[in-house]
Amino acid sequence: MGMIRWSPTVDRILDTAAENLRIAKILVQMGLDPNNITYDAPINRLMEIVLANIRLANMFALVGAIFFVGTLLMQTMVPLRIANMAGCTFFVAFGALSGNVATFLLYLLLLPINAVRLRQMLNLIKRARIATESDASMEWLKPFMTERRYRRGDRLFKKDDPATEMFLTLTGRFLVTEISVELPPGRLMGELGFLTPNKRRTATVECIEDGQVLTITYEKLLEIYFQNPQFGYYFLVLTSQRLLENISRLEGIVAQEKAARSADTDGVA
């Protein structure tokens, strides 16, 4: 009975001794004396290891790693690309100085990729800003759009249909049937569905002459917006201008109808 009662205690003592042996082995590997450990000894030893391994190549790698961690904290694409390029530059230097060919080639390849994507985003913002100050053209969105063809009589979308994409006319003619307005090349279609809460079409558009359009999904627009909110601001300005144009056009139609009714009334009188 005594053996049974003391067995768990003995096991705990042996486990503790084994753990202490492992800890002692680790301390020996670190160059510390397990029998003479002070609070400052591990910290001082770690500092010695760090100082002994400080080289120019390792410093480049450390700075590069800091930039890459910074990219994880950024919410917009332009500063993220800039930080990514800086990190790639430091890792290229690390690969060159350390003789690590794989690291050198990998980050050397990533540099131009990030540079091209950064240039595209900056050009997009620049063109969007220019568009809001001039003729409200949306052609700066072309690199992000895909081409589609329509024949006479085709219906692009119907009022109250679910809205998932926006159109930019290239050639041909298209008719907004509810208000009998033709859309020439270079005009937007379906942009209001992106802004409506229920994502529904606000009108019907048909093709009245064979033509081509460019399309972009609302998901892609959201992606571009979240990558750079500045683009979102310019896009809202442009779509607001389109909405104001539609309102002005409708007011003109209403005024013409009122004038026609007034003329008919005067004629009858």
Buried (B, 14 or more C-beta within 10 A) or exposed (E): EEEEEEEEEEEEEEEEEEEEEEEBEEBEEEEBEEEEEEEEBEEEBEEEEEEEEEEEBBBBBEBBBEBBEBBEEBEBBBBBBBBBBBBBBBBBBBBBBBEBEEBBEBBBEBBEEBBEBBEBBEEBBEBBBEBBEEEBBBBBBEEBBEEBEBEEEBEBBEEEBEBBBBBBBBEBBBBBBEEEBEBEBEBBBBBBBBBEEEEBBBBBBBBBEBBBBBBBBBEBBEEBBEBBEBBBBBBBBBBEBBBEEBEEEEEEEEEEEEEEEEEEEEEEE
